[in-house]
Amino acid sequence: MVSKIKILRVTKGLNQQELAESLGVTQGAVSQWELGISQPSNKMLPRLAKVLECAPEDLMPAQLVEKSG
């Protein structure tokens, strides 16, 4: 299953390094988010959503959205 972050990143024409640099994180952090090993922090979600031009909730795993909504 391809992560929402990866889909949006590729749609924007960004590679992992470019996304990482725009957020001030490492390329490894972006890779881990995309692989589901870790998740962006609550502080990072709005910044990530802005760069990817989506709503922060669009980046959350479906199971978390269902629980909170």
Secondary structure, DSSP 8 states (H G I E B T S, - for coil): ---HHHHHHHHTT--HHHHHHHHTS-HHHHHHHHHTSS---TTHHHHHHHHHTS-GGGGS-HHHHHHH-
